[in-house]
């Protein structure tokens, strides 16, 4: 007497398939979390660069920027950003050296630093 095998999967085959699927799902989840984290970091650096460029242009429009260090908090994109500036006389007496650092006010480190020069305005 020959028994016919019923079609279908064994419990072992189903468990192996579930193990493979869960491993793949965990890898995809980990990769997507990494992408989201990196996207947020890039966005923060982009906003910091925009703020530094905007601040530098504001300084260039002032008739006589104040020498020394200053800082201020700017609200942009539902976050508070700390802008630090240091303006000093450069080796060329016709120019001022401007250094700007931008970071989130809740964090210690800067996200963007820039250095530029601007002409000394004589009144």
Buried (B, 14 or more C-beta within 10 A) or exposed (E): EEEEEEEEEEEEEEEEEEEEEEEEEEEEEEEEEEEEEEEEEEEBEEBBBBBBBBBBEEBEEEEEBEEEEEEEEBEEEEEEBBBBBBBEEEEEEEBBBBBBBBBBEEEEEBBBBBEBEBEEEEE
